[in-house]
């Protein structure tokens, strides 16, 4: 078990290839909670502000500031959302061959999603799954 815990020492471990071993490691990490320093190192690689993350995680900006100050550990629901977004972010960045291009896609109204910005769907598991499905369709060459 010690080896699996060490896998999460680096933020990139969150979105490694998801085989059975990594899935169970992610589930364990989610149950134990993602620690704020780990989250912060991932957050810095995304275009999302602390306020954006507060919205995604359904907490106030003030709460996020307190989490940062106290190096808080996120609860399992928040941790799961962080992991889901990190997996989506890796998938999208890989598909677009660039984080910059994926960031533009996230912030551009999308006809296939009813004209809304994909970023606006990151506050729910259903929205994240919808975006994963949209990326999968794009991989197959199926556009809106």
Phi and psi in radians as a Rosetta constraint file:
Dihedral C 1 N 2 CA 2 C 2 CIRCULARHARMONIC -1.012 0.35
Dihedral N 2 CA 2 C 2 N 3 CIRCULARHARMONIC -0.694 0.35
Dihedral C 2 N 3 CA 3 C 3 CIRCULARHARMONIC -1.065 0.35
Dihedral N 3 CA 3 C 3 N 4 CIRCULARHARMONIC -0.708 0.35
Dihedral C 3 N 4 CA 4 C 4 CIRCULARHARMONIC -1.159 0.35
Dihedral N 4 CA 4 C 4 N 5 CIRCULARHARMONIC -0.643 0.35
Dihedral C 4 N 5 CA 5 C 5 CIRCULARHARMONIC -1.126 0.35
Dihedral N 5 CA 5 C 5 N 6 CIRCULARHARMONIC -0.708 0.35
Dihedral C 5 N 6 CA 6 C 6 CIRCULARHARMONIC -1.139 0.35
Dihedral N 6 CA 6 C 6 N 7 CIRCULARHARMONIC -0.409 0.35
Dihedral C 6 N 7 CA 7 C 7 CIRCULARHARMONIC -1.022 0.35
Dihedral N 7 CA 7 C 7 N 8 CIRCULARHARMONIC -0.551 0.35
Dihedral C 7 N 8 CA 8 C 8 CIRCULARHARMONIC -1.518 0.35
Dihedral N 8 CA 8 C 8 N 9 CIRCULARHARMONIC 0.138 0.35
Dihedral C 8 N 9 CA 9 C 9 CIRCULARHARMONIC -1.149 0.35
Dihedral N 9 CA 9 C 9 N 10 CIRCULARHARMONIC -0.477 0.35
Dihedral C 9 N 10 CA 10 C 10 CIRCULARHARMONIC -1.936 0.35
Dihedral N 10 CA 10 C 10 N 11 CIRCULARHARMONIC 2.414 0.35
Dihedral C 10 N 11 CA 11 C 11 CIRCULARHARMONIC -1.007 0.35
Dihedral N 11 CA 11 C 11 N 12 CIRCULARHARMONIC -0.560 0.35
Dihedral C 11 N 12 CA 12 C 12 CIRCULARHARMONIC -1.130 0.35
Dihedral N 12 CA 12 C 12 N 13 CIRCULARHARMONIC -0.325 0.35
Dihedral C 12 N 13 CA 13 C 13 CIRCULARHARMONIC -1.119 0.35
Dihedral N 13 CA 13 C 13 N 14 CIRCULARHARMONIC -0.449 0.35
Dihedral C 13 N 14 CA 14 C 14 CIRCULARHARMONIC -1.042 0.35
Dihedral N 14 CA 14 C 14 N 15 CIRCULARHARMONIC -0.610 0.35
Dihedral C 14 N 15 CA 15 C 15 CIRCULARHARMONIC -2.084 0.35
Dihedral N 15 CA 15 C 15 N 16 CIRCULARHARMONIC 0.655 0.35
Dihedral C 15 N 16 CA 16 C 16 CIRCULARHARMONIC -1.263 0.35
Dihedral N 16 CA 16 C 16 N 17 CIRCULARHARMONIC 3.021 0.35
Dihedral C 16 N 17 CA 17 C 17 CIRCULARHARMONIC -0.935 0.35
Dihedral N 17 CA 17 C 17 N 18 CIRCULARHARMONIC 2.316 0.35
Dihedral C 17 N 18 CA 18 C 18 CIRCULARHARMONIC -1.622 0.35
Dihedral N 18 CA 18 C 18 N 19 CIRCULARHARMONIC 1.348 0.35
Dihedral C 18 N 19 CA 19 C 19 CIRCULARHARMONIC -1.543 0.35
Dihedral N 19 CA 19 C 19 N 20 CIRCULARHARMONIC 3.122 0.35
Dihedral C 19 N 20 CA 20 C 20 CIRCULARHARMONIC -0.980 0.35
Dihedral N 20 CA 20 C 20 N 21 CIRCULARHARMONIC -0.740 0.35
Dihedral C 20 N 21 CA 21 C 21 CIRCULARHARMONIC -1.084 0.35
Dihedral N 21 CA 21 C 21 N 22 CIRCULARHARMONIC -0.808 0.35
Dihedral C 21 N 22 CA 22 C 22 CIRCULARHARMONIC -1.205 0.35
Dihedral N 22 CA 22 C 22 N 23 CIRCULARHARMONIC -0.627 0.35
Dihedral C 22 N 23 CA 23 C 23 CIRCULARHARMONIC -1.037 0.35
Dihedral N 23 CA 23 C 23 N 24 CIRCULARHARMONIC -0.831 0.35
Dihedral C 23 N 24 CA 24 C 24 CIRCULARHARMONIC -1.189 0.35
Dihedral N 24 CA 24 C 24 N 25 CIRCULARHARMONIC -0.544 0.35
Dihedral C 24 N 25 CA 25 C 25 CIRCULARHARMONIC -1.160 0.35
Dihedral N 25 CA 25 C 25 N 26 CIRCULARHARMONIC -0.734 0.35
Dihedral C 25 N 26 CA 26 C 26 CIRCULARHARMONIC -1.125 0.35
Dihedral N 26 CA 26 C 26 N 27 CIRCULARHARMONIC -0.747 0.35
Dihedral C 26 N 27 CA 27 C 27 CIRCULARHARMONIC -1.057 0.35
Dihedral N 27 CA 27 C 27 N 28 CIRCULARHARMONIC -0.744 0.35
Dihedral C 27 N 28 CA 28 C 28 CIRCULARHARMONIC -1.108 0.35
Dihedral N 28 CA 28 C 28 N 29 CIRCULARHARMONIC -0.766 0.35
Dihedral C 28 N 29 CA 29 C 29 CIRCULARHARMONIC -1.104 0.35
Dihedral N 29 CA 29 C 29 N 30 CIRCULARHARMONIC -0.706 0.35
Dihedral C 29 N 30 CA 30 C 30 CIRCULARHARMONIC -1.109 0.35
Dihedral N 30 CA 30 C 30 N 31 CIRCULARHARMONIC -0.792 0.35
Dihedral C 30 N 31 CA 31 C 31 CIRCULARHARMONIC -1.098 0.35
Dihedral N 31 CA 31 C 31 N 32 CIRCULARHARMONIC -0.642 0.35
Dihedral C 31 N 32 CA 32 C 32 CIRCULARHARMONIC -1.416 0.35
Dihedral N 32 CA 32 C 32 N 33 CIRCULARHARMONIC -0.365 0.35
Dihedral C 32 N 33 CA 33 C 33 CIRCULARHARMONIC 1.695 0.35
Dihedral N 33 CA 33 C 33 N 34 CIRCULARHARMONIC 2.411 0.35
Dihedral C 33 N 34 CA 34 C 34 CIRCULARHARMONIC -1.405 0.35
Dihedral N 34 CA 34 C 34 N 35 CIRCULARHARMONIC 2.290 0.35
Dihedral C 34 N 35 CA 35 C 35 CIRCULARHARMONIC -1.426 0.35
Dihedral N 35 CA 35 C 35 N 36 CIRCULARHARMONIC 2.557 0.35
Dihedral C 35 N 36 CA 36 C 36 CIRCULARHARMONIC -1.008 0.35
Dihedral N 36 CA 36 C 36 N 37 CIRCULARHARMONIC -0.750 0.35
Dihedral C 36 N 37 CA 37 C 37 CIRCULARHARMONIC -1.033 0.35
Dihedral N 37 CA 37 C 37 N 38 CIRCULARHARMONIC -0.663 0.35
Dihedral C 37 N 38 CA 38 C 38 CIRCULARHARMONIC -1.107 0.35
Dihedral N 38 CA 38 C 38 N 39 CIRCULARHARMONIC -0.818 0.35
Dihedral C 38 N 39 CA 39 C 39 CIRCULARHARMONIC -1.044 0.35
Dihedral N 39 CA 39 C 39 N 40 CIRCULARHARMONIC -0.782 0.35
Dihedral C 39 N 40 CA 40 C 40 CIRCULARHARMONIC -1.075 0.35
Dihedral N 40 CA 40 C 40 N 41 CIRCULARHARMONIC -0.691 0.35
Dihedral C 40 N 41 CA 41 C 41 CIRCULARHARMONIC -1.159 0.35
Dihedral N 41 CA 41 C 41 N 42 CIRCULARHARMONIC -0.596 0.35
Dihedral C 41 N 42 CA 42 C 42 CIRCULARHARMONIC -1.269 0.35
Dihedral N 42 CA 42 C 42 N 43 CIRCULARHARMONIC -0.767 0.35
Dihedral C 42 N 43 CA 43 C 43 CIRCULARHARMONIC -0.977 0.35
Dihedral N 43 CA 43 C 43 N 44 CIRCULARHARMONIC -0.662 0.35
Dihedral C 43 N 44 CA 44 C 44 CIRCULARHARMONIC -1.145 0.35
Dihedral N 44 CA 44 C 44 N 45 CIRCULARHARMONIC -0.314 0.35
Dihedral C 44 N 45 CA 45 C 45 CIRCULARHARMONIC -1.594 0.35
Dihedral N 45 CA 45 C 45 N 46 CIRCULARHARMONIC 0.002 0.35
Dihedral C 45 N 46 CA 46 C 46 CIRCULARHARMONIC -2.008 0.35
Dihedral N 46 CA 46 C 46 N 47 CIRCULARHARMONIC 2.885 0.35
Dihedral C 46 N 47 CA 47 C 47 CIRCULARHARMONIC -1.462 0.35
Dihedral N 47 CA 47 C 47 N 48 CIRCULARHARMONIC 0.068 0.35
Dihedral C 47 N 48 CA 48 C 48 CIRCULARHARMONIC -1.521 0.35
Dihedral N 48 CA 48 C 48 N 49 CIRCULARHARMONIC 2.317 0.35
Dihedral C 48 N 49 CA 49 C 49 CIRCULARHARMONIC -1.393 0.35
Dihedral N 49 CA 49 C 49 N 50 CIRCULARHARMONIC 2.977 0.35
Dihedral C 49 N 50 CA 50 C 50 CIRCULARHARMONIC -1.069 0.35
Dihedral N 50 CA 50 C 50 N 51 CIRCULARHARMONIC -0.616 0.35
Dihedral C 50 N 51 CA 51 C 51 CIRCULARHARMONIC -1.130 0.35
Dihedral N 51 CA 51 C 51 N 52 CIRCULARHARMONIC -0.730 0.35
Dihedral C 51 N 52 CA 52 C 52 CIRCULARHARMONIC -1.006 0.35
Dihedral N 52 CA 52 C 52 N 53 CIRCULARHARMONIC -0.833 0.35
Dihedral C 52 N 53 CA 53 C 53 CIRCULARHARMONIC -1.109 0.35
Dihedral N 53 CA 53 C 53 N 54 CIRCULARHARMONIC -0.641 0.35
Dihedral C 53 N 54 CA 54 C 54 CIRCULARHARMONIC -1.030 0.35
Dihedral N 54 CA 54 C 54 N 55 CIRCULARHARMONIC -0.742 0.35
Dihedral C 54 N 55 CA 55 C 55 CIRCULARHARMONIC -1.145 0.35
Dihedral N 55 CA 55 C 55 N 56 CIRCULARHARMONIC -0.767 0.35
Dihedral C 55 N 56 CA 56 C 56 CIRCULARHARMONIC -1.070 0.35
Dihedral N 56 CA 56 C 56 N 57 CIRCULARHARMONIC -0.628 0.35
Dihedral C 56 N 57 CA 57 C 57 CIRCULARHARMONIC -1.681 0.35
Dihedral N 57 CA 57 C 57 N 58 CIRCULARHARMONIC 0.012 0.35
Dihedral C 57 N 58 CA 58 C 58 CIRCULARHARMONIC 1.051 0.35
Dihedral N 58 CA 58 C 58 N 59 CIRCULARHARMONIC 0.815 0.35
Dihedral C 58 N 59 CA 59 C 59 CIRCULARHARMONIC -2.279 0.35
Dihedral N 59 CA 59 C 59 N 60 CIRCULARHARMONIC 2.856 0.35
Dihedral C 59 N 60 CA 60 C 60 CIRCULARHARMONIC -1.354 0.35
Dihedral N 60 CA 60 C 60 N 61 CIRCULARHARMONIC 2.802 0.35
Dihedral C 60 N 61 CA 61 C 61 CIRCULARHARMONIC -1.060 0.35
Dihedral N 61 CA 61 C 61 N 62 CIRCULARHARMONIC -0.664 0.35
Dihedral C 61 N 62 CA 62 C 62 CIRCULARHARMONIC -1.107 0.35
Dihedral N 62 CA 62 C 62 N 63 CIRCULARHARMONIC -0.699 0.35
Dihedral C 62 N 63 CA 63 C 63 CIRCULARHARMONIC -1.099 0.35
Dihedral N 63 CA 63 C 63 N 64 CIRCULARHARMONIC -0.751 0.35
Dihedral C 63 N 64 CA 64 C 64 CIRCULARHARMONIC -1.100 0.35
Dihedral N 64 CA 64 C 64 N 65 CIRCULARHARMONIC -0.678 0.35
Dihedral C 64 N 65 CA 65 C 65 CIRCULARHARMONIC -1.087 0.35
Dihedral N 65 CA 65 C 65 N 66 CIRCULARHARMONIC -0.711 0.35
Dihedral C 65 N 66 CA 66 C 66 CIRCULARHARMONIC -1.159 0.35
Dihedral N 66 CA 66 C 66 N 67 CIRCULARHARMONIC -0.739 0.35
Dihedral C 66 N 67 CA 67 C 67 CIRCULARHARMONIC -0.983 0.35
Dihedral N 67 CA 67 C 67 N 68 CIRCULARHARMONIC -0.758 0.35
Dihedral C 67 N 68 CA 68 C 68 CIRCULARHARMONIC -1.123 0.35
Dihedral N 68 CA 68 C 68 N 69 CIRCULARHARMONIC -0.823 0.35
Dihedral C 68 N 69 CA 69 C 69 CIRCULARHARMONIC -1.081 0.35
Dihedral N 69 CA 69 C 69 N 70 CIRCULARHARMONIC -0.680 0.35
Dihedral C 69 N 70 CA 70 C 70 CIRCULARHARMONIC -1.656 0.35
Dihedral N 70 CA 70 C 70 N 71 CIRCULARHARMONIC 0.058 0.35
Dihedral C 70 N 71 CA 71 C 71 CIRCULARHARMONIC 0.863 0.35
Dihedral N 71 CA 71 C 71 N 72 CIRCULARHARMONIC 0.853 0.35
Dihedral C 71 N 72 CA 72 C 72 CIRCULARHARMONIC -1.098 0.35
Dihedral N 72 CA 72 C 72 N 73 CIRCULARHARMONIC 2.683 0.35
Dihedral C 72 N 73 CA 73 C 73 CIRCULARHARMONIC -1.779 0.35
Dihedral N 73 CA 73 C 73 N 74 CIRCULARHARMONIC 2.222 0.35
Dihedral C 73 N 74 CA 74 C 74 CIRCULARHARMONIC -1.226 0.35
Dihedral N 74 CA 74 C 74 N 75 CIRCULARHARMONIC 2.606 0.35
Dihedral C 74 N 75 CA 75 C 75 CIRCULARHARMONIC -1.258 0.35
Dihedral N 75 CA 75 C 75 N 76 CIRCULARHARMONIC 2.940 0.35
Dihedral C 75 N 76 CA 76 C 76 CIRCULARHARMONIC -0.999 0.35
Dihedral N 76 CA 76 C 76 N 77 CIRCULARHARMONIC -0.683 0.35
Dihedral C 76 N 77 CA 77 C 77 CIRCULARHARMONIC -1.142 0.35
Dihedral N 77 CA 77 C 77 N 78 CIRCULARHARMONIC -0.768 0.35
Dihedral C 77 N 78 CA 78 C 78 CIRCULARHARMONIC -1.157 0.35
Dihedral N 78 CA 78 C 78 N 79 CIRCULARHARMONIC -0.719 0.35
Dihedral C 78 N 79 CA 79 C 79 CIRCULARHARMONIC -1.070 0.35
Dihedral N 79 CA 79 C 79 N 80 CIRCULARHARMONIC -0.721 0.35
Dihedral C 79 N 80 CA 80 C 80 CIRCULARHARMONIC -1.086 0.35
Dihedral N 80 CA 80 C 80 N 81 CIRCULARHARMONIC -0.737 0.35
Dihedral C 80 N 81 CA 81 C 81 CIRCULARHARMONIC -1.119 0.35
Dihedral N 81 CA 81 C 81 N 82 CIRCULARHARMONIC -0.720 0.35
Dihedral C 81 N 82 CA 82 C 82 CIRCULARHARMONIC -1.045 0.35
Dihedral N 82 CA 82 C 82 N 83 CIRCULARHARMONIC -0.798 0.35
Dihedral C 82 N 83 CA 83 C 83 CIRCULARHARMONIC -1.134 0.35
Dihedral N 83 CA 83 C 83 N 84 CIRCULARHARMONIC -0.761 0.35
Dihedral C 83 N 84 CA 84 C 84 CIRCULARHARMONIC -1.047 0.35
Dihedral N 84 CA 84 C 84 N 85 CIRCULARHARMONIC -0.763 0.35
Dihedral C 84 N 85 CA 85 C 85 CIRCULARHARMONIC -1.182 0.35
Dihedral N 85 CA 85 C 85 N 86 CIRCULARHARMONIC -0.672 0.35
Dihedral C 85 N 86 CA 86 C 86 CIRCULARHARMONIC -1.149 0.35
Dihedral N 86 CA 86 C 86 N 87 CIRCULARHARMONIC -0.669 0.35
Dihedral C 86 N 87 CA 87 C 87 CIRCULARHARMONIC -1.148 0.35
Dihedral N 87 CA 87 C 87 N 88 CIRCULARHARMONIC -0.794 0.35
Dihedral C 87 N 88 CA 88 C 88 CIRCULARHARMONIC -1.045 0.35
Dihedral N 88 CA 88 C 88 N 89 CIRCULARHARMONIC -0.746 0.35
Dihedral C 88 N 89 CA 89 C 89 CIRCULARHARMONIC -1.120 0.35
Dihedral N 89 CA 89 C 89 N 90 CIRCULARHARMONIC -0.724 0.35
Dihedral C 89 N 90 CA 90 C 90 CIRCULARHARMONIC -1.142 0.35
Dihedral N 90 CA 90 C 90 N 91 CIRCULARHARMONIC -0.788 0.35
Dihedral C 90 N 91 CA 91 C 91 CIRCULARHARMONIC -1.013 0.35
Dihedral N 91 CA 91 C 91 N 92 CIRCULARHARMONIC -0.879 0.35
Dihedral C 91 N 92 CA 92 C 92 CIRCULARHARMONIC -1.120 0.35
Dihedral N 92 CA 92 C 92 N 93 CIRCULARHARMONIC -0.744 0.35
Dihedral C 92 N 93 CA 93 C 93 CIRCULARHARMONIC -1.115 0.35
Dihedral N 93 CA 93 C 93 N 94 CIRCULARHARMONIC -0.658 0.35
Dihedral C 93 N 94 CA 94 C 94 CIRCULARHARMONIC -1.184 0.35
Dihedral N 94 CA 94 C 94 N 95 CIRCULARHARMONIC -0.800 0.35
Dihedral C 94 N 95 CA 95 C 95 CIRCULARHARMONIC -1.066 0.35
Dihedral N 95 CA 95 C 95 N 96 CIRCULARHARMONIC -0.731 0.35
Dihedral C 95 N 96 CA 96 C 96 CIRCULARHARMONIC -1.494 0.35
Dihedral N 96 CA 96 C 96 N 97 CIRCULARHARMONIC -0.051 0.35
Dihedral C 96 N 97 CA 97 C 97 CIRCULARHARMONIC 1.017 0.35
Dihedral N 97 CA 97 C 97 N 98 CIRCULARHARMONIC 0.377 0.35
Dihedral C 97 N 98 CA 98 C 98 CIRCULARHARMONIC -3.024 0.35
Dihedral N 98 CA 98 C 98 N 99 CIRCULARHARMONIC 2.334 0.35
Dihedral C 98 N 99 CA 99 C 99 CIRCULARHARMONIC -1.192 0.35
Dihedral N 99 CA 99 C 99 N 100 CIRCULARHARMONIC -0.601 0.35
Dihedral C 99 N 100 CA 100 C 100 CIRCULARHARMONIC -1.088 0.35
Dihedral N 100 CA 100 C 100 N 101 CIRCULARHARMONIC -0.786 0.35
Dihedral C 100 N 101 CA 101 C 101 CIRCULARHARMONIC -1.171 0.35
Dihedral N 101 CA 101 C 101 N 102 CIRCULARHARMONIC -0.672 0.35
Dihedral C 101 N 102 CA 102 C 102 CIRCULARHARMONIC -1.158 0.35
Dihedral N 102 CA 102 C 102 N 103 CIRCULARHARMONIC -0.683 0.35
Dihedral C 102 N 103 CA 103 C 103 CIRCULARHARMONIC -1.051 0.35
Dihedral N 103 CA 103 C 103 N 104 CIRCULARHARMONIC -0.711 0.35
Dihedral C 103 N 104 CA 104 C 104 CIRCULARHARMONIC -1.101 0.35
Dihedral N 104 CA 104 C 104 N 105 CIRCULARHARMONIC -0.786 0.35
Dihedral C 104 N 105 CA 105 C 105 CIRCULARHARMONIC -1.029 0.35
Dihedral N 105 CA 105 C 105 N 106 CIRCULARHARMONIC -0.744 0.35
Dihedral C 105 N 106 CA 106 C 106 CIRCULARHARMONIC -1.091 0.35
Dihedral N 106 CA 106 C 106 N 107 CIRCULARHARMONIC -0.516 0.35
Dihedral C 106 N 107 CA 107 C 107 CIRCULARHARMONIC -1.825 0.35
Dihedral N 107 CA 107 C 107 N 108 CIRCULARHARMONIC 0.209 0.35
Dihedral C 107 N 108 CA 108 C 108 CIRCULARHARMONIC -1.963 0.35
Dihedral N 108 CA 108 C 108 N 109 CIRCULARHARMONIC 2.279 0.35
Dihedral C 108 N 109 CA 109 C 109 CIRCULARHARMONIC -0.916 0.35
Dihedral N 109 CA 109 C 109 N 110 CIRCULARHARMONIC 2.343 0.35
Dihedral C 109 N 110 CA 110 C 110 CIRCULARHARMONIC -2.014 0.35
Dihedral N 110 CA 110 C 110 N 111 CIRCULARHARMONIC 2.069 0.35
Dihedral C 110 N 111 CA 111 C 111 CIRCULARHARMONIC -1.048 0.35
Dihedral N 111 CA 111 C 111 N 112 CIRCULARHARMONIC -0.605 0.35
Dihedral C 111 N 112 CA 112 C 112 CIRCULARHARMONIC -1.207 0.35
Dihedral N 112 CA 112 C 112 N 113 CIRCULARHARMONIC -0.260 0.35
Dihedral C 112 N 113 CA 113 C 113 CIRCULARHARMONIC -1.971 0.35
Dihedral N 113 CA 113 C 113 N 114 CIRCULARHARMONIC 0.451 0.35
Dihedral C 113 N 114 CA 114 C 114 CIRCULARHARMONIC 1.333 0.35
Dihedral N 114 CA 114 C 114 N 115 CIRCULARHARMONIC 0.368 0.35
Dihedral C 114 N 115 CA 115 C 115 CIRCULARHARMONIC 1.471 0.35
Dihedral N 115 CA 115 C 115 N 116 CIRCULARHARMONIC 0.118 0.35
Dihedral C 115 N 116 CA 116 C 116 CIRCULARHARMONIC -1.619 0.35
Dihedral N 116 CA 116 C 116 N 117 CIRCULARHARMONIC 2.808 0.35
Dihedral C 116 N 117 CA 117 C 117 CIRCULARHARMONIC -1.360 0.35
Dihedral N 117 CA 117 C 117 N 118 CIRCULARHARMONIC 2.275 0.35
Dihedral C 117 N 118 CA 118 C 118 CIRCULARHARMONIC -0.928 0.35
Dihedral N 118 CA 118 C 118 N 119 CIRCULARHARMONIC -0.632 0.35
Dihedral C 118 N 119 CA 119 C 119 CIRCULARHARMONIC -0.959 0.35
Dihedral N 119 CA 119 C 119 N 120 CIRCULARHARMONIC -0.552 0.35
Dihedral C 119 N 120 CA 120 C 120 CIRCULARHARMONIC -1.219 0.35
Dihedral N 120 CA 120 C 120 N 121 CIRCULARHARMONIC -0.178 0.35
Dihedral C 120 N 121 CA 121 C 121 CIRCULARHARMONIC -1.659 0.35
Dihedral N 121 CA 121 C 121 N 122 CIRCULARHARMONIC -0.018 0.35
Dihedral C 121 N 122 CA 122 C 122 CIRCULARHARMONIC -1.339 0.35
Dihedral N 122 CA 122 C 122 N 123 CIRCULARHARMONIC 0.038 0.35
Dihedral C 122 N 123 CA 123 C 123 CIRCULARHARMONIC -1.647 0.35
Dihedral N 123 CA 123 C 123 N 124 CIRCULARHARMONIC 0.121 0.35
Dihedral C 123 N 124 CA 124 C 124 CIRCULARHARMONIC -2.562 0.35
Dihedral N 124 CA 124 C 124 N 125 CIRCULARHARMONIC 2.662 0.35
Dihedral C 124 N 125 CA 125 C 125 CIRCULARHARMONIC -1.103 0.35
Dihedral N 125 CA 125 C 125 N 126 CIRCULARHARMONIC -0.674 0.35
Dihedral C 125 N 126 CA 126 C 126 CIRCULARHARMONIC -1.081 0.35
Dihedral N 126 CA 126 C 126 N 127 CIRCULARHARMONIC -0.728 0.35
Dihedral C 126 N 127 CA 127 C 127 CIRCULARHARMONIC -1.126 0.35
Dihedral N 127 CA 127 C 127 N 128 CIRCULARHARMONIC -0.754 0.35
Dihedral C 127 N 128 CA 128 C 128 CIRCULARHARMONIC -1.106 0.35
Dihedral N 128 CA 128 C 128 N 129 CIRCULARHARMONIC -0.741 0.35
Dihedral C 128 N 129 CA 129 C 129 CIRCULARHARMONIC -1.105 0.35
Dihedral N 129 CA 129 C 129 N 130 CIRCULARHARMONIC -0.681 0.35
Dihedral C 129 N 130 CA 130 C 130 CIRCULARHARMONIC -1.068 0.35
Dihedral N 130 CA 130 C 130 N 131 CIRCULARHARMONIC -0.733 0.35
Dihedral C 130 N 131 CA 131 C 131 CIRCULARHARMONIC -1.170 0.35
Dihedral N 131 CA 131 C 131 N 132 CIRCULARHARMONIC -0.684 0.35
Dihedral C 131 N 132 CA 132 C 132 CIRCULARHARMONIC -1.059 0.35
Dihedral N 132 CA 132 C 132 N 133 CIRCULARHARMONIC -0.740 0.35
Dihedral C 132 N 133 CA 133 C 133 CIRCULARHARMONIC -1.089 0.35
Dihedral N 133 CA 133 C 133 N 134 CIRCULARHARMONIC -0.723 0.35
Dihedral C 133 N 134 CA 134 C 134 CIRCULARHARMONIC -1.107 0.35
Dihedral N 134 CA 134 C 134 N 135 CIRCULARHARMONIC -0.737 0.35
Dihedral C 134 N 135 CA 135 C 135 CIRCULARHARMONIC -1.118 0.35
Dihedral N 135 CA 135 C 135 N 136 CIRCULARHARMONIC -0.693 0.35
Dihedral C 135 N 136 CA 136 C 136 CIRCULARHARMONIC -1.104 0.35
Dihedral N 136 CA 136 C 136 N 137 CIRCULARHARMONIC -0.709 0.35
Dihedral C 136 N 137 CA 137 C 137 CIRCULARHARMONIC -1.099 0.35
Dihedral N 137 CA 137 C 137 N 138 CIRCULARHARMONIC -0.722 0.35
Dihedral C 137 N 138 CA 138 C 138 CIRCULARHARMONIC -1.111 0.35
Dihedral N 138 CA 138 C 138 N 139 CIRCULARHARMONIC -0.662 0.35
Dihedral C 138 N 139 CA 139 C 139 CIRCULARHARMONIC -1.059 0.35
Dihedral N 139 CA 139 C 139 N 140 CIRCULARHARMONIC -0.591 0.35
Dihedral C 139 N 140 CA 140 C 140 CIRCULARHARMONIC -1.498 0.35
Dihedral N 140 CA 140 C 140 N 141 CIRCULARHARMONIC -0.014 0.35
Dihedral C 140 N 141 CA 141 C 141 CIRCULARHARMONIC 1.453 0.35
Dihedral N 141 CA 141 C 141 N 142 CIRCULARHARMONIC 0.262 0.35
Dihedral C 141 N 142 CA 142 C 142 CIRCULARHARMONIC -1.720 0.35
Dihedral N 142 CA 142 C 142 N 143 CIRCULARHARMONIC 1.867 0.35
Dihedral C 142 N 143 CA 143 C 143 CIRCULARHARMONIC -1.811 0.35
Dihedral N 143 CA 143 C 143 N 144 CIRCULARHARMONIC 2.844 0.35
